[in-house]
Amino acid sequence: MPPLNPMFSTMSVDLWQRGCEQLACELPEPQFSTWISPLPPADIADAGDDGLVASLRVPNRFKLDWIRTQYASRIESVLAELAGRPVRLELALAPREALPARTVAGTPLRPAILPGLPATAGTPVLAPAPTPAPTHRLNSAHTFDTLVAGRANQMARTAALHVAGAPGRMYNPLFIYGGVGLGKTHLIHAVGHALLADRPDARVLYLHAEQFISDVVKNYQRKTFDELKAKYHSLDLLLIDDVQFFAGKERTQEEFFNAFEALLAKRAHIIMTSDTYPKGLANIDERLTSRFDSGLTVAIEPPELEMRVAILLTKARSEGAGLPEDVAFFIAKNVRANVRELEGALRKVLAFAKFSQKEISIALAREALKDLLSIQNRQISVENIQKTVADFYKIKVADMYSKRRPASIARPRQIAMYLAKELTQKSLPEIGDLFGGRDHTTVLHAVRKVGGERHKDTELNQQLHVLEQTLKG
């Protein structure tokens, strides 16, 4: 590839700058400031008839993969449009900066005499100190690579990726809420792993809210709150699960508020999970819930059918098992609650196949899950859904079948139709018959309307979550 002459080098820097200016206009500001703005200028070389090659060095594998999948084609097209020639983007990892003289790969060195050398043999040779055991408490299996992405976790995953790429800069705090077993814990562990891959010396800590409560109680008994502050206030990333457990614990809330303020002041990042959105938390001080809601609040939904199938196939592969797609669809259609129950059902099927020494099939899956299926069929019926929804919205069950259309009745009726489609095996015409002989197109309209609004309306999503948990017992 021909070397760049000084004039072309100046032009290439100008091309990159103009490209960045155009990308700044086209991309949402948070995306541009997180992923594009921090990049060094690309080295642009003339490839003759093949156009130009823009070589871009990024600091770590995580950012390299993300830019390649999300932004590379857009960068190429913008540069090509400005240059009037084809541009190919080449991404590579930047060489790590030289480490300080007294460290090796970030590990502090201490004087040590290597075996076979007398203590008087000149200057002591520096050897790495023993590597301390990791204290971040992260689960090594919970990474972005092992997280199955889908519509149900799309927004939460995207926000988590942004935080991992630029902690402390945006979406701080990040508050993720949703029902049990939907992948909230997996997601926040993934952020911790991604940050440590980028910055091995980062101070990262994951814990359940009950562990924080235990630490507060222990330090309160010992009168050692300076130790508590030293532990939590010095972090770069705090990942804390199930903050709803702080309810009614005033001293814990006070200490967490102090830690929260200290971490934000030093631009450390905080990610929390909960079973409900901040304003729905009971018995937690308002000044704390307002802090929870001051960054970005996102929900993780129960996985849709396609995502449930993908989770099953991915999990089966990780277990070294072959799972036919039709069996995956059968399990996914019958286990809708959450990822944890889905994986539990898969384990039952795999174990049943192993012990019975039979091929995995729909018939085998039906036999392995017969107890689960009978419980579901017995507990969740359209009639049960209608009664539960009517009680929740304080209307009469008879209103579910009536022809009345005031909003106070029509809305709960649509929600009940949506839940009937999601939680039972009934067809649209069958559901319509059970709602006063309505046409299946009416049911379809209700299902699409409520399903679409669920992803935009936090309050509606929370109501549906409560109804689903109630119906599933």
C-alpha positions as CSV (number, residue, x, y, z in Angstrom):
1,M,0.0,0.0,0.0
2,P,1.6,3.3,-1.0
3,P,2.9,5.5,1.9
4,L,1.0,8.7,2.6
5,N,2.7,11.9,1.5
6,P,2.3,14.8,3.9
7,M,-0.4,16.5,1.9
8,F,-2.5,13.3,1.8
9,S,-1.9,12.8,5.5
10,T,-3.4,16.2,6.2
11,M,-6.3,15.4,3.9
12,S,-6.9,12.1,5.7
13,V,-7.1,13.8,9.1
14,D,-9.5,16.3,7.6
15,L,-11.6,13.5,6.1
16,W,-11.8,11.7,9.5
17,Q,-12.8,14.9,11.2
18,R,-15.5,15.7,8.7
19,G,-16.8,12.2,8.9
20,C,-17.1,12.5,12.7
21,E,-18.9,15.8,12.3
22,Q,-21.4,14.1,10.0
23,L,-21.8,11.1,12.3
24,A,-22.5,13.5,15.2
25,C,-25.4,14.9,13.2
26,E,-26.8,11.5,12.3
27,L,-26.4,9.5,15.5
28,P,-28.1,10.1,18.9
29,E,-25.8,12.1,21.1
30,P,-25.3,9.4,23.7
31,Q,-24.2,6.9,21.1
32,F,-21.8,9.3,19.4
33,S,-20.3,10.5,22.6
34,T,-19.9,7.0,23.9
35,W,-18.6,5.1,20.9
36,I,-17.3,7.5,18.2
37,S,-16.0,10.7,19.9
38,P,-13.4,8.9,22.1
39,L,-11.8,7.2,19.0
40,P,-8.4,8.3,17.8
41,P,-8.3,9.6,14.2
42,A,-8.1,6.7,11.7
43,D,-5.0,6.3,9.5
44,I,-6.2,6.6,6.0
45,A,-4.2,5.0,3.2
46,D,-4.6,5.1,-0.6
47,A,-5.3,1.5,-1.9
48,G,-5.3,2.5,-5.6
49,D,-8.2,1.1,-7.6
50,D,-9.7,-0.3,-4.4
51,G,-10.2,3.2,-3.0
52,L,-9.1,4.1,0.5
53,V,-8.4,2.0,3.7
54,A,-9.2,3.6,7.0
55,S,-7.3,1.8,9.8
56,L,-8.8,2.4,13.2
57,R,-7.2,1.2,16.5
58,V,-9.5,0.7,19.5
59,P,-8.5,0.1,23.1
60,N,-10.1,-3.4,23.7
61,R,-11.8,-6.4,22.2
62,F,-15.2,-5.4,23.6
63,K,-15.2,-2.0,21.9
64,L,-13.8,-3.5,18.7
65,D,-16.6,-6.0,18.4
66,W,-19.3,-3.5,19.2
67,I,-18.0,-0.9,16.7
68,R,-17.6,-3.6,14.0
69,T,-21.2,-4.8,14.4
70,Q,-23.0,-1.5,15.1
71,Y,-21.1,1.3,13.4
72,A,-18.5,0.0,10.9
73,S,-20.8,0.0,7.8
74,R,-22.1,3.5,8.7
75,I,-18.6,4.9,9.2
76,E,-17.5,3.4,5.8
77,S,-20.4,4.9,3.9
78,V,-20.0,8.4,5.5
79,L,-16.2,8.4,4.7
80,A,-16.9,7.1,1.1
81,E,-19.5,9.8,0.5
82,L,-17.1,12.6,1.7
83,A,-14.1,11.2,-0.2
84,G,-15.9,10.3,-3.4
85,R,-14.2,6.9,-3.4
86,P,-14.9,3.5,-1.7
87,V,-13.6,3.3,1.8
88,R,-12.9,0.0,3.7
89,L,-12.6,0.2,7.5
90,E,-10.1,-2.0,9.2
91,L,-10.3,-2.4,12.9
92,A,-7.5,-3.5,15.2
93,L,-6.6,-3.5,18.8
94,A,-4.3,-0.6,19.9
95,P,-1.1,-1.8,21.6
96,R,-1.2,-1.5,25.3
97,E,0.7,1.4,26.7
98,A,4.0,0.6,28.4
99,L,3.4,-0.4,32.0
100,P,5.0,1.5,34.9
101,A,8.5,0.2,35.6
102,R,7.5,-1.6,38.8
103,T,4.5,-3.5,37.5
104,V,3.9,-6.5,35.4
105,A,0.5,-6.6,33.7
106,G,-0.8,-4.3,36.4
107,T,0.4,-6.4,39.3
108,P,2.6,-4.6,41.9
109,L,6.1,-5.9,42.1
110,R,8.0,-6.6,45.3
111,P,11.7,-7.4,45.8
112,A,12.2,-11.1,45.8
113,I,15.2,-13.4,45.4
114,L,14.7,-15.9,42.6
115,P,15.7,-19.5,43.4
116,G,19.4,-20.3,42.7
117,L,20.6,-16.8,43.2
118,P,22.4,-15.7,46.4
119,A,21.0,-12.8,48.2
120,T,24.2,-10.8,47.6
121,A,24.0,-11.2,43.8
122,G,23.6,-7.6,42.9
123,T,20.2,-5.8,42.9
124,P,17.3,-8.0,43.9
125,V,15.2,-9.2,41.0
126,L,11.6,-8.0,41.0
127,A,9.0,-10.7,40.9
128,P,5.3,-10.3,40.8
129,A,3.4,-10.4,44.1
130,P,0.9,-13.2,44.4
131,T,-2.3,-12.4,42.5
132,P,-5.0,-11.8,45.0
133,A,-8.2,-13.8,44.7
134,P,-10.9,-11.8,42.8
135,T,-13.3,-10.0,45.2
136,H,-15.7,-8.7,42.6
137,R,-18.1,-11.7,43.1
138,L,-19.0,-11.9,39.5
139,N,-20.3,-15.1,38.0
140,S,-17.9,-16.1,35.2
141,A,-20.8,-17.6,33.1
142,H,-22.8,-14.4,33.0
143,T,-21.3,-12.4,30.1
144,F,-22.7,-10.5,27.1
145,D,-21.6,-13.4,24.9
146,T,-23.8,-15.9,26.8
147,L,-26.8,-13.5,27.1
148,V,-29.5,-14.3,24.5
149,A,-30.7,-11.0,23.1
150,G,-34.3,-10.4,22.1
151,R,-37.0,-7.8,22.1
152,A,-37.7,-8.5,25.8
153,N,-34.3,-7.3,26.9
154,Q,-33.3,-5.1,24.0
155,M,-33.4,-1.7,25.7
156,A,-31.8,-3.0,28.9
157,R,-29.0,-4.7,27.1
158,T,-28.3,-1.7,24.9
159,A,-28.1,0.6,28.0
160,A,-25.9,-2.0,29.7
161,L,-23.5,-2.1,26.7
162,H,-23.3,1.7,26.8
163,V,-22.4,1.7,30.5
164,A,-19.8,-1.0,30.0
165,G,-18.2,1.1,27.2
166,A,-18.2,4.4,29.1
167,P,-18.9,3.9,32.8
168,G,-19.7,7.1,34.7
169,R,-20.6,9.1,31.6
170,M,-24.3,8.4,31.0
171,Y,-27.2,6.4,32.3
172,N,-25.9,6.8,35.9
173,P,-27.5,5.2,37.8
174,L,-28.9,2.4,35.6
175,F,-32.0,0.9,37.2
176,I,-33.2,-2.4,35.7
177,Y,-36.5,-3.9,36.8
178,G,-38.6,-7.0,35.9
179,G,-39.9,-10.2,37.3
180,V,-38.1,-13.1,38.8
181,G,-35.8,-15.1,36.5
182,L,-35.8,-12.7,33.5
183,G,-32.0,-12.2,33.3
184,K,-31.4,-9.0,35.4
185,T,-28.6,-10.5,37.3
186,H,-27.0,-12.0,34.2
187,L,-27.0,-8.5,32.6
188,I,-25.4,-6.6,35.4
189,H,-22.7,-9.3,35.8
190,A,-22.0,-8.9,32.1
191,V,-21.3,-5.2,32.6
192,G,-18.8,-6.0,35.3
193,H,-17.0,-8.5,33.2
194,A,-16.9,-6.1,30.2
195,L,-15.4,-3.3,32.4
196,L,-12.8,-5.6,33.8
197,A,-11.8,-6.8,30.4
198,D,-11.3,-3.1,29.5
199,R,-9.8,-2.0,32.8
200,P,-8.4,-5.0,34.8
201,D,-7.6,-2.6,37.7
202,A,-11.2,-1.3,38.0
203,R,-12.8,-1.7,41.4
204,V,-16.0,-3.7,40.7
205,L,-18.3,-5.2,43.2
206,Y,-21.5,-7.3,42.8
207,L,-23.7,-8.1,45.7
208,H,-27.3,-8.8,46.6
209,A,-29.1,-6.1,48.6
210,E,-29.2,-8.5,51.6
211,Q,-25.4,-8.6,51.7
212,F,-25.3,-4.8,51.9
213,I,-27.9,-5.0,54.8
214,S,-25.7,-7.6,56.5
215,D,-22.7,-5.3,56.2
216,V,-24.5,-2.4,57.6
217,V,-25.7,-4.4,60.6
218,K,-22.2,-5.8,61.2
219,N,-20.6,-2.4,61.1
220,Y,-23.3,-0.9,63.2
221,Q,-22.7,-3.5,65.9
222,R,-19.0,-2.9,65.8
223,K,-19.2,0.9,65.4
224,T,-16.9,0.6,62.3
225,F,-18.7,2.7,59.7
226,D,-15.4,4.0,58.4
227,E,-14.7,0.4,57.2
228,L,-18.1,0.4,55.4
229,K,-17.4,3.6,53.7
230,A,-13.9,2.5,52.7
231,K,-15.4,-0.7,51.1
232,Y,-18.2,0.9,49.1
233,H,-17.2,4.5,48.5
234,S,-14.0,3.6,46.7
235,L,-15.6,1.5,44.0
236,D,-15.6,2.2,40.2
237,L,-18.7,0.1,39.6
238,L,-21.3,-1.1,42.1
239,L,-23.7,-3.8,40.9
240,I,-26.5,-4.4,43.4
241,D,-29.4,-6.9,43.0
242,D,-32.9,-6.6,44.4
243,V,-32.9,-3.2,46.1
244,Q,-36.6,-3.8,47.1
245,F,-35.1,-5.6,50.1
246,F,-34.1,-2.2,51.5
247,A,-37.8,-1.6,52.3
248,G,-38.4,-0.6,56.0
249,K,-34.6,-0.7,56.9
250,E,-33.9,3.0,57.7
251,R,-30.3,2.7,58.7
252,T,-29.5,0.6,55.6
253,Q,-31.2,3.2,53.4
254,E,-29.2,6.0,55.0
255,E,-25.9,4.2,54.4
256,F,-26.8,3.3,50.9
257,F,-27.8,6.9,50.2
258,N,-24.4,8.0,51.5
259,A,-22.6,5.5,49.3
260,F,-24.8,6.4,46.3
261,E,-23.9,10.1,46.6
262,A,-20.2,9.4,47.1
263,L,-20.0,7.2,44.1
264,L,-21.9,9.6,41.8
265,A,-19.7,12.5,43.0
266,K,-16.6,10.6,41.8
267,R,-18.3,9.5,38.6
268,A,-18.3,5.9,39.5
269,H,-21.2,3.9,38.1
270,I,-24.1,2.3,39.9
271,I,-26.4,-0.4,38.4
272,M,-29.3,-1.7,40.4
273,T,-32.1,-4.3,39.8
274,S,-35.5,-4.6,41.4
275,D,-38.8,-6.4,40.9
276,T,-40.6,-3.1,40.3
277,Y,-39.8,0.4,39.0
278,P,-38.5,3.0,41.4
279,K,-41.8,4.8,42.1
280,G,-43.4,1.4,42.8
281,L,-41.0,0.5,45.6
282,A,-42.8,0.5,49.0
283,N,-41.3,1.6,52.4
284,I,-38.2,3.2,50.8
285,D,-37.4,6.8,51.5
286,E,-38.5,9.1,48.7
287,R,-35.1,10.8,48.4
288,L,-33.6,7.4,47.7
289,T,-36.2,6.4,45.1
290,S,-35.8,9.7,43.4
291,R,-32.1,9.0,43.1
292,F,-32.9,5.6,41.7
293,D,-35.0,7.2,39.0
294,S,-32.5,10.0,38.2
295,G,-30.5,8.1,35.5
296,L,-32.1,5.6,33.2
297,T,-34.8,3.1,34.2
298,V,-35.5,0.2,31.9
299,A,-37.5,-3.0,32.1
300,I,-36.8,-6.5,31.2
301,E,-39.9,-8.3,29.9
302,P,-40.8,-12.0,29.9
303,P,-39.1,-13.4,26.7
304,E,-41.2,-13.6,23.6
305,L,-41.6,-17.0,21.8
306,E,-38.7,-16.5,19.4
307,M,-36.4,-15.5,22.3
308,R,-37.5,-18.4,24.4
309,V,-36.6,-20.8,21.6
310,A,-33.2,-19.2,21.1
311,I,-32.5,-19.4,24.9
312,L,-33.4,-23.2,24.8
313,L,-31.2,-23.9,21.8
314,T,-28.3,-21.9,23.2
315,K,-28.5,-23.5,26.6
316,A,-28.8,-27.0,25.1
317,R,-25.6,-26.4,23.0
318,S,-23.8,-25.2,26.1
319,E,-24.8,-28.5,27.8
320,G,-23.5,-30.4,24.7
321,A,-27.0,-31.7,23.9
322,G,-28.8,-31.8,20.6
323,L,-32.2,-30.2,20.9
324,P,-34.5,-30.5,17.9
325,E,-36.1,-27.1,17.0
326,D,-39.6,-28.5,17.1
327,V,-39.0,-29.7,20.7
328,A,-37.6,-26.2,21.5
329,F,-40.8,-24.6,20.1
330,F,-43.0,-27.1,22.1
331,I,-41.2,-26.2,25.4
332,A,-41.2,-22.5,24.6
333,K,-44.9,-22.4,23.9
334,N,-45.7,-24.1,27.2
335,V,-43.2,-22.4,29.5
336,R,-43.7,-18.7,29.3
337,A,-43.0,-17.3,32.7
338,N,-39.3,-16.6,32.8
339,V,-35.8,-17.7,31.7
340,R,-35.2,-19.6,35.0
341,E,-38.3,-21.8,34.5
342,L,-37.5,-22.3,30.9
343,E,-34.0,-23.6,31.7
344,G,-35.5,-25.8,34.4
345,A,-37.9,-27.3,31.9
346,L,-35.0,-28.0,29.6
347,R,-33.0,-29.7,32.3
348,K,-36.0,-32.0,33.0
349,V,-36.3,-32.9,29.4
350,L,-32.5,-33.6,29.0
351,A,-32.4,-35.7,32.2
352,F,-35.5,-37.6,31.2
353,A,-34.0,-38.4,27.8
354,K,-30.7,-39.5,29.4
355,F,-32.3,-41.8,32.1
356,S,-34.8,-43.3,29.7
357,Q,-32.2,-43.6,26.9
358,K,-34.6,-42.2,24.4
359,E,-34.2,-39.7,21.6
360,I,-35.5,-36.2,22.4
361,S,-38.9,-35.7,20.8
362,I,-42.1,-33.7,21.5
363,A,-43.6,-36.9,22.9
364,L,-40.7,-37.3,25.3
365,A,-40.8,-33.6,26.3
366,R,-44.6,-33.9,26.9
367,E,-44.0,-36.9,29.2
368,A,-41.0,-35.2,31.0
369,L,-43.1,-32.0,31.6
370,K,-46.5,-33.6,32.3
371,D,-46.6,-32.3,35.9
372,L,-45.8,-28.8,34.8
373,L,-48.3,-28.9,31.9
374,S,-51.1,-30.2,34.1
375,I,-50.5,-27.5,36.7
376,Q,-50.6,-24.8,34.0
377,N,-53.7,-26.2,32.4
378,R,-55.5,-26.5,35.7
379,Q,-54.5,-23.1,37.1
380,I,-54.7,-20.7,34.2
381,S,-58.0,-20.5,32.3
382,V,-59.7,-17.7,30.5
383,E,-62.3,-17.6,33.2
384,N,-59.6,-17.2,35.9
385,I,-58.0,-14.4,33.8
386,Q,-61.3,-12.6,33.5
387,K,-62.0,-12.8,37.2
388,T,-58.4,-11.7,38.2
389,V,-58.4,-8.7,35.8
390,A,-61.9,-7.7,36.8
391,D,-60.9,-7.7,40.5
392,F,-57.7,-5.8,39.7
393,Y,-59.5,-3.0,37.8
394,K,-62.6,-3.1,40.1
395,I,-65.2,-3.9,37.5
396,K,-67.7,-6.8,37.3
397,V,-66.8,-10.1,35.7
398,A,-70.0,-9.7,33.7
399,D,-68.5,-6.6,32.0
400,M,-66.0,-9.0,30.3
401,Y,-68.8,-10.4,28.2
402,S,-71.0,-7.4,27.9
403,K,-71.3,-5.1,24.9
404,R,-70.6,-2.0,26.9
405,R,-67.7,0.1,25.7
406,P,-66.8,2.8,28.2
407,A,-63.0,3.1,28.6
408,S,-63.2,1.9,32.2
409,I,-64.5,-1.4,30.9
410,A,-63.1,-1.7,27.4
411,R,-59.5,-1.3,28.6
412,P,-59.6,-4.1,31.2
413,R,-61.4,-6.3,28.7
414,Q,-58.6,-5.8,26.1
415,I,-56.0,-6.6,28.8
416,A,-57.8,-9.8,29.7
417,M,-57.9,-10.8,26.0
418,Y,-54.2,-10.1,25.8
419,L,-53.4,-12.2,28.8
420,A,-55.7,-15.0,27.6
421,K,-53.7,-15.2,24.4
422,E,-50.3,-15.1,26.3
423,L,-51.1,-17.5,29.1
424,T,-53.4,-20.1,27.6
425,Q,-53.4,-22.4,24.6
426,K,-56.8,-21.0,23.3
427,S,-57.1,-19.8,19.7
428,L,-58.3,-16.3,18.9
429,P,-61.8,-17.5,17.9
430,E,-62.1,-19.5,21.2
431,I,-61.0,-16.5,23.2
432,G,-63.6,-14.3,21.3
433,D,-66.4,-16.8,22.2
434,L,-65.5,-16.6,25.9
435,F,-65.7,-12.8,25.7
436,G,-69.3,-12.6,24.7
437,G,-69.1,-14.1,21.3
438,R,-66.7,-11.4,19.9
439,D,-65.0,-11.9,16.5
440,H,-61.4,-13.1,16.4
441,T,-60.3,-9.9,14.8
442,T,-61.5,-8.0,17.9
443,V,-59.3,-10.2,20.0
444,L,-56.3,-9.8,17.6
445,H,-56.7,-6.0,17.8
446,A,-56.7,-6.1,21.6
447,V,-53.6,-8.4,21.7
448,R,-51.7,-6.2,19.3
449,K,-52.7,-3.0,21.0
450,V,-51.9,-4.0,24.5
451,G,-48.7,-5.8,23.5
452,G,-47.5,-2.8,21.6
453,E,-48.3,-0.3,24.4
454,R,-46.6,-2.6,27.0
455,H,-43.2,-1.7,25.7
456,K,-43.8,2.0,25.9
457,D,-46.0,2.5,28.9
458,T,-44.2,1.8,32.2
459,E,-47.4,1.8,34.3
460,L,-49.2,-0.6,32.0
461,N,-46.2,-2.9,32.0
462,Q,-46.1,-3.0,35.7
463,Q,-49.8,-3.7,35.9
464,L,-49.4,-6.6,33.5
465,H,-46.5,-7.9,35.4
466,V,-48.6,-8.0,38.6
467,L,-51.5,-9.7,36.9
468,E,-49.1,-12.3,35.3
469,Q,-47.5,-13.1,38.7
470,T,-50.9,-13.4,40.3
471,L,-52.2,-15.8,37.7
472,K,-49.1,-17.9,37.8
473,G,-49.5,-18.3,41.6
